Each structure stands twice: as C-alpha cells, then as structure tokens.
Amino acid sequence: MAQFQSWLHIFYQRLFPFTDFYRWLAYGEMSKGYFANREWSFTLASDVYIRFQSYKTADELKSEILRLCPVKIDIGAVYNIAPKDKKTVGPSAFRPRERELVFDIDMTDYDDIRTCCSGAEICLKCWDFMTISIKILHRALTEDFGFKHLLWVYSGRRGVHCWVADERARSMSPEARSAVVAYLEVVKGGYHQRGQGDEDPMDERNFHPSLVRAYAVLKKHFAKTILLNMDVLGSREHWMKLLQLVPDHEMRTRLDKEWTDETPDSDSGTTSEERWNRIVGELRGKKGAAFETADRAIIFRYTYPRLDANVSIGLNHLLKAPFCVHPKTGRVCVPIDPTQCDTFNPLTVPTIQSLLDELNAWSAKNNNPSYIEAENYQKTSLEPYVKYFRQGFLDPMASEVRQRMRERVDMSF
Ligand SMILES: [Zn+2]
C-alpha cells in the first residue's frame, strides 16, 4: 500500500491532467464560479472519505490532491455557493445547481447472464456488454436527444461511465433526467419483471423508432456475444434462464428435455446458435402477439444496456473522475472514443506501474539537457488517451463556448 501511495503521488505530480480538468469543468467560465462551486470528494488510503471540497484553480486542486494523495477522486455537482463554504450557510441555502448528465454501467448487473466471469472479474468476452452499451446509448443520446459533448470513460475495473456535458444536459432538473432515463431504460431490473399494467415496450404499439434502431445493433451482438461467446444455450443452468422467457410451457419443457438428453460432448451436440434458430423458428410458427415479439424481447433482455438509474437522476450524486487510478487493478480510468469502442481492450489500458516505468525508461534514454522537454504524458502510453480527451472532447466544447460568446456579444449590440 505504501508503495502504491508513492506511485500515486508521482502520478498526480507528473501525469494527471489537472489543467485539462480545469479547462473542462470551467466550461469557458460562461457562468461565474462554475469551477469554484464544483464539489470534489476524495477517498483516502485510510478509507476516510472527504466530501464537499472545492477549489478556485487547477493549481489549488493539484496542490490539495498532492497533499492528500487520494486513492479515488469523485466529481459532484456545481452548487450555488462554493461547497467548502457550506457550513457558513443554513442547510436550505446550500443547493446543487447543475451537473453533467451521467450514466454508470456496471458489469455486475450482467451476472445473471454472464457465463465467463462473475463479480469484479471481466474478460474480453463479457466486455462486449459494455461495448454494446456504449453503442446503444451514444446513438440514442446524440441522435434522439441531440447531445453533442459526451465523454465515455472506462471505470478502471468492470464498467463504463458517460458524462454528457452539453449546457442543456447540465442544467436539466432531476425530473428531466428521470424522463431521459425512463426513455432509455427498456430493461429495468429485468425486462420481464415489469409490473402488471405497465406498458410492454416490446409490444408493436410501443416499439418506438429508437428501439428499432437499437434492435439492429443488438441483433448482431446477440449472435456473437450471447450465442457464440457466452454460449448461453450450451448448459442447462443458462438455457433454463432463457427458456423462462419463452411464452409457452409445452415448448419450454420439450426443448429442455431434448437438450438435456443430447450428449454434451458428442459431435452431434447442437450449438447455441442452432438451438436459438430452433426457438425462433418455432415461435414464428405460432399465432399470437406474444409469440411474434418473444425473440425480440429475449434479445433486448440479454443485450440492452442496464443502467444504474439513481446515478443519472440525482443532481448531487458523485461519479469517479476520469484519469483516476483504480486501486485494485492499478488501471487508469481512460476515456473511450465511442467510434473506436469495438477495439477498446480494458485489459491492456495503461496501469500506474507501466506508466511510471515508461517515464523512467524515457528519462534513461533522453538525458540530453538541450532536448526540449515533452509533456510527461507524451512520454508514456497515456498519450493517446489525453490526446483524445483534448481533441475529441475539450476542443469541440471550447469551440461551442466561443460561438456562444460571439452570439452574446452580437445580442448586446
Ligand atoms: Zn468474462
């Protein structure tokens, strides 16, 4: 632990992109005190948890983080006053004002359908669930809601976060956030667990255009992720879960018996794909609305993003800052370019140890004092991630802020 702490200190000193954080969270200081009224909270190595910290500048933030050397940094809301002055006013006079619209997707919510790993474990097979989530939510948030400034981040262990930073998203009320979540949350605590009388989103009348577009993506991933990689119809434990979603008792018991009777290790054993095609074929041959949409409902149940709604709705919820180091894995919480999410590999992202090794290797090789110093991150494999953070997220936002400022000036004449 002591060694991790000393590594962390060097990481914050030399690699953590404080000025980029300022650039991000000040949002061009379009509104005064935006950075200074932001809540920061820290988890220390001793498990002490400090909330409601706030800083005026990137330097102030950096020196405090170097002093505390937190194992986790969380970002909260922008309040009406600086959070560090919270105690100087009554509780009712301290209110969260704005916050990015955020989403948190955690692999443990997929434990009922994962066949490869469980709990905190992940592998490339189940990482697909995160890739699918990024694709589906990114499309819906940009096309259906028109948001432009989304930052996707690997949580460092087994999930992803999304920060929607558009001005319109930041100023949304909890009610508006709730409405967005309700729109996106097709599979709430398990699609089939919806209450009686609740609308069935799979019903033809409710299957809105956004779901039609999502379905096109989900169908492709279902074949690869669920049938091939997860092989969900390959073992009784897992096919029983899927068969539960088939709305026909006779079919469920018959297929279960048939598959159980097959010798699992013989060459004649059918694959999950063949078994799935069999289910779909039989459903097609039956009459009734429930049968027509049953295969679609199963595909949604198995692949549609599972959101932690509370994180998205509450204004004062905290979310781990990008570029933190996960204390258990040592991996850095790096941004993910959604257009490249298919090739993102969480198991090969830089770790704190690999980055410090790279810094040392660079110094050993470049000991010529006349050499113009590169920024530290450029000496390491953190470079593409910092570059994406700047060029893919901060630059487009800055040009929008400039555009807004011009509009304001124009209007004042
Ligand atoms: Zn796995």
Residues whose N, C-alpha, C, O or C-beta is under 5 A from the ligand:
A	BS01	ZN	C116 C117 I122 C123 K125 C126
